[in-house]
C-alpha cells in the first residue's frame, strides 16, 4: 500500500498528529471544518489545504480522521465517500461509539474502501511525541498494511478485533480515566487540606504504587489550580455518554461513569467545560471547605 495521506480534523490532537505524518514524509494535505486552521498548517508544512472533502480522495491513498463525535464522523465520511477510490483506506482516530464505527465500515466497504477504527490515548503530549496508544478494529489484513503508518503516530499499536473493537477498547480506557482522575483529584484535595508540600508530594508519589499517567501529568495542574486544555471536560463527558449507552446495551449501569458525569455536568454548568478534566479538583477541593 502506498501512503499518500490526508489528515482531517486539526484540533488539539489532530494538528500534532498531522505534523508527525509530515515529518515521516507521508502527509499530502489537510482539511478542517474551520478553514483557517487548515490554511495555516498547510502553509507551515507546505502541503495542500483541500477546499472541500469531496476533493480529498483523488489525491490520497489514506485518509486519517480525528474529529469530536459520532455525528461529525458520519458527516465527514458522507462528504468524503463520493471522491474516494476503491482500496483507499480511511483511518478514524476519533472516539465514537462502536456501533457508529461498524456502520462506517459497512458503508465504505460497499464502495470498495477500507476502514479501520483507530481511537488513540495519551493526551496532547502523546500526540506531539508520537507516543500514543492506538487501539484498532477492522480487517486484520488491512491493519497489517496500515501499521507502518500508525507507527508514525503512536508507540503502542494493538489490533483488537473486528470493526468496532477499537472503539470498545477506547471506551474501556475512558471508564478507567474517569475513575483515575476522580481518585487523583480527591487525593490531591486531601493532601492540600493536610498542608502537605504538593510539588514534593507529586514527585514522591509519582514513583509509588499509587501512581498513574494522570497523577504524574495532571496532579501538577491541580497543585497550581490551572487547567489548560489537554483532554477537555466536555469531550470526556461525550465519551462517557457513549460508555453509558454501550453499557446499557448489556443492561448495566456503571457507578464510576455516572458519578463522573454528574461532576462534569456541574463543571460545564459553571463554565469549565473547555478546561482539562483535572478541573474535577475544583469540586473535590470543596469537600474540605
Protein Blocks (a to p, Z undefined) as FASTA:
>chain_A
ZZbdcdehjafklmmmmmmmmmnopafbdcdfblmlmmmmmmmnopacdfbfklmmmmpc
bdcdddfblklmmmmmmmmmmmpcehiacddfbdcdfklmmmmmmmmmmnopacddddde
eijmlmmnopaccddeddfklmmmmmmmmmmmbmbdcdfbdehjlmmmmmmmmmmmmmmm
mmmmmmmmmmmmnopafklmmmmmmmmmkbcfklmmmmmmmmnopacdfbdfklmmmmmm
mmmmmmmmnopacfklmmmmmmmmmmmmnopmmpcfklmmmmmmmmmZZ
